[in-house]
């Protein structure tokens, strides 16, 4: 049932509409999170480095390719790191977000696939679907962390994120509680969090990953706003379906939907299922790209012999 629904969602994706671009920012711009201090930080990762590291590969020749359904008539661009942006955050807000990142990197990412920490993630199965429960991870910090990435994808004007936009009220409904919980020292953040937990809204989300991945450099990073509520995010080894509303589509995820303040559940799917999803994404990408090229009267760059 769930597998079918995921594939259904993918098949229903449409092209994004017109998106407002962020204006050029500089050291005089205000921090987009606190809106008080100057956004002096440069090279802020939009999606934290630990989540995107494996897509770059293990060799010295680190590359991540930029694919866009509207740019396949041009040669493929690549970079040696994933998206970063200057002048979006002040020093203090950047420190705060890095506290969330360090917590999740240590408690989730470094442990989820490590057999030594198996007992921290009890595994359940209904025969078809397997999932794990993050017993040792604070559910509020888990939420704040993923809210912060969704918000960063919204504010970013990088190539990967420029077409992704939340509705402005949705973005504020993340930014405000994110800021309310802000401390830029780890100990202060942990000590004060209980006082602010009630201010963190419980937006329903499902998150899943795979037991193993094969070649991780084939993975995808894609915030996608062509389906709203749920929004779909693919962050290399994690896929997130997230809604600001309580809606039928999100409810289709049933028991995997994280709808309250209990411990977070993570779908832990088979390699085979992961491969099927990856293929579905690429097929969809090729399909939309073909339509765009036809509309523009262009041919794919790889077919051009005179460039
Ligand atoms: Zn700030």
Boltz pocket constraint, residues with backbone or C-beta under 6 A from the ligand:
constraints:
  - pocket:
      binder: B
      contacts: [[A, 31], [A, 32], [A, 33], [A, 34], [A, 35], [A, 36], [A, 37], [A, 89], [A, 90], [A, 91], [A, 92], [A, 93], [A, 94]]
      max_distance: 6.0
